[in-house]
């Protein structure tokens, strides 16, 4: 085999964490007790991509339909080559597996990513839901009691990153209230089960005409509880929109097209009171269809700037 082909394989197989893909597959197979397959996968780096694909396809083909590891590995192999259409089918089969293995959730998440990239948000949201909850019903905090057979999917932690992706898909579908309620649930789950390491802190949100009316409705009921709820909503969406922006602009409420609001999660009650009174329909008529709105601390009022597209 030519040296050029070996170098191409070595470059291709590394993922974003710098860990060789085949090494990860071998470790996964060894954890499943499939030592012979693990050794075979390690040797694939000495061959060609074609030979590797033949091996992964054969392993996925002979795997029972209820199992997921080999299907997931084949999907990852194909996706790393940019063959998303083929990968999608294998991610779907892995995500539908009922073996309760570790691979079901990431298969569902990656399937959601591919669907979201081609704007199939409704189906993407369904798979993000499976990736987040696993086999639990949506909204459930149930966990199997001790003594029952432990399955990885039952005890895997719910991933904030998946929550952000599902919320972004819901927002792209125009389901603002449902998206915000889900983020609040995910935030509470993260509070009860804090992840290891430092959490990302994002305090400024850039909200579009899809979310601004929702926020205005929250603060229109003047009162400390409403303002606290609004600040919590801003914090949730600041993180979500930073980590999982929708591939296209979500549907905006009529009369709110082109409105962009920059707002801090530490915004004052005074600023929220004034925000509730802003009439964006009038603002767009007088200042142009595209405007950016931000709080000016020195003048204690909202600054409205026309945006020239």
N, C-alpha and C positions, 0 to 999 in steps of 0.2 A: 504493500500500500504506500502511496506517495505521502511525503511529509506534509504537503499542503493540506491533504484531507484530514490528517491527524490534528493539525493546528486549527482547522475550521471547527472540528468537533469540540476541541477543548474550549474554544471561545464561545461556542453556542451553548454549551451545557451549564454555564454558570448562571445562577439566578441573581436577583438584586441584592442578596445578602452576601454574595461572593462564595457561596457553598455550591460545589459541583452538583448538578442535578442527579447524576447517576449515583453519587455517593449518598445523597438523601434517599433515593429509591432503595438502595441496598440496605441502609439502616432501617427503613420502614419495613422491608421484607424480613429482615432479621428479627425485628420486634414481633412480627407475626409468626415467628417460628419457621419461616421458609428460608432456611440457610442456603440450600442449594440454589434457589432463585437469586438470593442476594449475591452469591459468588458469580453467578452468570451475568448479572447486571453490571458488576464491577468490571468484568472482562469486556463489556460492550464498548468501552472507551478505546479499545485497541482495534475496533473495526470501523465500519462506516455508519453514517446515519441511516442508510437503507437497511443495513443488518440490524441496527438497534430498533428501527420501526417494526421490522418483521417480528422481533422477539416480543415487543410490547403488545403488538396486535394479537399474537398467538396466546399470550398470557391473559389478555382481556377476553378473548373469544372462549376460552375454556373455563373462565371463572363463572361460578353460578350467578344467576341474575340477582339474587338477594345480597350478593357481596359487592364491595365497592373498590378495594385497593388497586387492583390491576386496571380497572376502568379509569380510575382517577389518574393513575400514572400515564396511561396512554393519552388521556385528554391533555395533561400537562405537557407531554412530549410534543403533541401536535400544536398546542397553543404557543410554545416557545419558538416554533417555526413560522408563526403567523398564519397558521391554517385554522382560523377561528371557526369556519363553518363545520369542519370535521370535528374539531375539539368540542363544539357545542353539544353535539349528539352524545359524545362519551361523558361529558360532564353531567348531562341530564340523566343518563343511565346510572352513573355513580351516585348522584343525589337522590335518586329514587330507591336505592338499595335499602333493604330493611335489616341489615346485619348489625346496625347500631355502632359502626366503626367510626374511628376518628376522621376518615376521609369524606364522610357524607356532608358535613358542614362546609368545609372548604370547596367541595365540588359545587354545592348549591350557591355559594358566594361567587365563585368564578363564573358560573353560568349566568348569574344575575348581572355580572360586569359586562359580559359579552352582549346580553340582551339590552342592557341600558345603553351601551355604546351605539347600538343601532336603533335606539329610541323605542324599543318594545318595553315601555315602562311597566305596563300592567303585569306582564309575565315576569319581568325582572323583580318586581316587588314581591311576588309570590315566592320566588326562590330566595330572596333576601330574608323573607320571613322564616323559611325553613332553616336557613343558615344561622339565624339568630336564636330561634327557639328549639331547633332540633326536632325531636319527636313530641315535645310538650305543646299543648294548645297555646295559641297566642294569648298573651297576658298572664300566663300561668307562672306561679312562683313555686310550683310543686317540684319536689325531688324524691326519687325512690327512697323508701326507708332502708335503714341499715339491715343487712341480712339478705336483701334481694340481689339477684345477679347484677353485677356492676357492668355497665356498658359505657364505653367512652363518650358516646353522644349524650348520654343522660347526665354526665358529670362535667362535661366541658363547660367552661365559663362562657357567658354571653359576651360577645365581642362589641365594644363601643364602635369600632370601625364599621361593622356590619349595620349597626343601628343607624349610623349617619347615612350610609348608602340607601337603606330602606326609606328613611325620611326624605332623602333627596328624590327618590323615585316617586314617592307619594306627592311631593311638592310639584314635580313635573307633570303629574296627573291632575293637578289642581285641588288635591285633597289636603288643604292647609291645616284645618282643625285636626284631622286624623293624624297628620304628620307630627304636629306639635304635641298632641296627647301621647303619641308613641315615644317621642324623644323624652318627655317627662318621665314616662315609665322606665325607659332605659337609663336615665339619669339616676333614678331611685335605686335601680338594680346595681348600678355602679357604686352608689353610696354604700349599699349593704355589702357589696363584694368588691372592694377597691382593688384595682390591678396593681401589680408590682411595679416599682419605679415611679418616677415623677409623671404626673398627669399633665397633658398639654393645657395651658391656660390661654384662652383667647377671649378678650373682653370687648372687642369692637366688632359689630356686625354691619354688613353691607346688605341692606334689605331692598328688594325690588317691589314693583307694584303688585306682586303676588302676595307678599307678606305684610306690607305696610297697612292695608285696610284691616287686617286681622289684629295687628298691634293697636291701631287706633280704636277698634271696638273694645279691646281689653281695657284701655285707659280712659274710655269715655265714662265709665262708672267710677267717678272720682272717689278715692279712698285709699288708705295705705295698703290694704290687701291687694287692690287692683294694681297699684304701682309695683309692689313686690312681685306679683305674678308677671307683670310686663318685663321687669328686669330679669327674672328667671327665663322667660321666653327668649329675650335677646341673647342671653348667655348661651342657651341651647343652640340657637341658630348661628351664632358667631362661630362656634366650633364646627358645626355640621357643614356650613357653607364653605368653610376653609378646607375641610378634609374631603368633602364629597360634593363638589359643585356639580349641578346637573349639566349634561352635555349641551343642552340648549336652554334658552330662557323659559321658565315655567309660565303657564298661562296667567296673564295679569288681569285684574278686575277692570272692567270697562271704565275709561276715564283715568286710569292709573298707568297707562303705557308710558314707558320712558322715565318713570319716577325712581330715583335711587336715594335711599335714606342711609346715611352713615350715623350710627348711634352706638353709644357705649352701654355696656351692661351695668355701669355705675351711674347712669343718667339720673338727674335730679327729679324730684316730684314736680318742680316748676316746669321743667322741660317737657315732661310727659303731659302735664295739663295743657300746655300750649300745643303740643303735637295733636292732641285730640281735637283741637279747634281748627287745625289747618284744613282748608278746603282745596284739595289738589286739583279739582276740576277747574276752579277759578284760576289757580296758580298757573296751570298749563295754558290756559287761554291768554293770560297776560304776559307770561314769560317764555312761552315756547313749549313744545310738546315733550322735550327732554330736559329734566332738571335734576340737580343734585342738592340734597337737603342735609345740612349738618348743624349741630348746636354750636353757637358762638358764646363761649363762656364770658367774654369781656362785656358783651352787650346784653347777655341773658335773653337771647332770642334765637330762633331758627334762621340760619342763613340759607338763602335759596339762590343757586347759581345755575344759569342756563348752560346746557351742554350742547355744543355744536358737533353734530355727527357728520 
